[in-house]
């Protein structure tokens, strides 16, 4: 598809070669019951299921191009606006992972929480773990953990700020109990369940929870790469967060 066709098919106000002015990470993983925790038991990637998942994901208006597959371990760094249209989806049996810059937060809007809750309605028996970070003058983070037993955790705010700049719903201790994370495992990961929100290692807690239900090592695995049109609202948020200077 040509650049002109992509522009005509999108909601962007910025040109495809506009620079991304911030760096971040943005992943959501859905784990159905019975998924192996050992990477050697993980099935091969299913590109048909990956496209189906992308087409149903709430941040995405349409899949414009299927760009084949890329190694699951490749960096998903976005340097230009055109790169922000790239979404990766890995489907390995009961484990589905999406890497989507449309998940990042903007001005009190938290797509990472909205999409996790939407998936929980569709897959009530699944574990869902999502995290987003945006590097600016401060690091902004948003994290969502859902356990099918009923435990939910949402945390979002600015690191190195103060506790008042964080929104937290749920308890890290409840997450540890629900996933069977031991005191020794918490200690080894330097996770203090009593730490203040702006100092708490939310990413480490998320990884400990995910490790209990699915393999973390994607060495040798592939994911599908799609160029997508995000929804109009999500595109607007992405422009503000990724492309607009302060």
N, C-alpha and C positions, 0 to 999 in steps of 0.2 A: 504494500500500500504506500502511495506517495505521501510526502509531508503535507501537500495541499489537501489530500483526501482525509488524512488524520485530523488536520485542523478543522475541516468542515464537519467532521464527525464528533467534535468535542465541545466542551463548555469552557475551554481555556481562554483567558484574555492575554496570556503571555505567549510569545512565540516558542516553538520547539527548542530553540537553542539558548533560551534564557537560563542563566546560571542558578543552580540551587545554592542558597546562601547559608544553609544549616545542614548538619549531619545528624543522622538518627538511625534507630533500629525499630523494626515493626513486624512482629510475628504473632501468630495465633495458632495454637495446636489443639486439635480435637482428637481425643482418644476414646475409642469404643471399647466395651468390655472384651476381654480375651486377647488384647494386643500384647505381644511379647515385650518384656523389658530388656531382652538381650537382642542386640542388633543382628545377630546371626539368624534369628528367627523371623526377621521382618521380611514380608513379601516384596517382590519387585514393584516398582512404580507403575501405577495404572493411569495412563494419560487420558483415557476416556472419562474416568471418574474425576480426574483433576479438572478437566474442562467443565464438567457438570457442576462441580463444586464452585468453581469461579463464577459461572453464569448465575448461580443462586446466591452468591455472597452479597450482603446488603450494601457494601460500598460501591459495587460495580453495576453500571448501567448496561454495558454490553462488552463482550469479548470481540475485539476488532481483528486480532491476528493470533494465530497459534505459531509461535516462534520455535517450536521444537522443545528440546530438553537441554538442561545445563546441569553440571554437578551440584548436588545439594550443598556442598561445602563452599561454593563460590560466594564471594562477597556480593551483596546486593546494593552496593553504593550507587547513589543517584547523583550525577553531576549536572544534568540539565533537566529542563521541564519535560522533554521527551522521555527521559529515564523514569520520571514519576508515573508514566503510564504502564510501566512494566510490573507485572505481578507474577510471583512464582507460587506454584501449588505442587506439593508432594503428596501423593496418595499411596501409602504402603499398607495395604490391608486395613486394619482398624485404626491406623494413625494417619491423620490428614494435617498438613501444615501449610499455612498460607503466609507469604511475606508480601505485605501490601502497604505502601506509603500512605494510602488513604486511611489507615487506622489511627494516625496520630491525632492528638488532641489539639483543640484550638478554641480559645476564649470560652471555656466552660463546656465545650462540646467534647464528648469522649466516645468516638466511634468504637474504640477497643472494648468498652463496656457494653455498648449497644449491640454490637455484633456477637459478642460472647453470650449475652442473654438471649438473643434471637436464636442462636444455635442450640442453646440449652432447651428451648421450647421444641425445636425440631428433634433433638437427640437427648431426651431426658436421662438416659442411662450413661451419658458420656462425661468424661473429665474434659474441661476446657481451661487452658492456661494461655494467657496472652500478656504481652508486654510491649511497651513502646517507650523509646527515649528520644529526646530531641536535644542536641547540643547547641546551646546559644551561649550567652554570657554565663548562664547557669544551666545545669542539666535539668530538664523537665522530664518527669516519668509518669507513666500511667500503667497500672497492672491490674489484671483481673484473673481470679482463680475460682473455678466452680467445681465442686465435688458433687457427684450425683446423690450422695447421702444427705445433701442439704446445706453443707457449708459453702459460704460464699465470702470472697474477700475482694474489695476494690480499694485501691490506693492511688492517689494522683497528687502531684505537687512539684515543688522545686527543691532540689537538693541544695545543701549549703545555705538555705534560707532559714526559716524557723518553722516550728511545728504548726503555727497558725496558717501557713501557706499550703497545708496539706489537707486533702479530704480523704478520710479513711472510713470504710464501712466493713465491719467484720473483724476477726481476730487472727493474727498470725499463729497464736497458740492453737486455735481451733483447726487451722489448716494443718499444722504439724500433727495433731492428733488424728485428723481424718485420713491423712495420707500415710500414717505410720512412720513419720520422720522421727528418729530417735534423738535423744539429747546428745549423744556422741556425734551423730551426723550433723546436727546443728552447730556443735562446737567446732567440728572440722571445717565447716564452711564459714565460720565466724559470724553466725547468725545469732544475735541476742534478741530473744522474743520480747524483751522489755525495752528495747531501744526506742528512742523518739522517732516519730514518723520521718522527719527530714534527715535522719541519720540511719534509718533502717535499710538493710540490704535487700530490697524487695526482689531484685532480679535473682539473687542467690536463693531466696526462699522459693521463687517460682521454679528454678532449676531443680531444687531438691524435690519438690512435689512432682515435677514432670519425670524425673529419674525413677520414681516409684512406679510409674504406669507405662512408660514407653522408652525406647532407646534414645539416648542423646547423640550417639555417634552416627553421623550420616556418611562416613567415609565410604566411597564407592557407590553411593546412591545418586539418583538423578531426580530432578523435578521438572515439571512443565513450566515454560516461560510464555506468558501471554501479554500482548499489548491490549489494554482495555480502555474503555471510556468509563470513568468514574461518574457517579451521579452528580447532578448540578450542585447540590449542597456540599458534597464531599470535595468536589473540585474547588469550590470557593474557599473552603477551609485549607486545602492543600496550598493554594496560591498564597494565602496569608502566612501560613506557617513555613513553607519551604522556599518561597520566591521573593517575598517582600522584605526589604531591609527595615530595621526599626527606625 
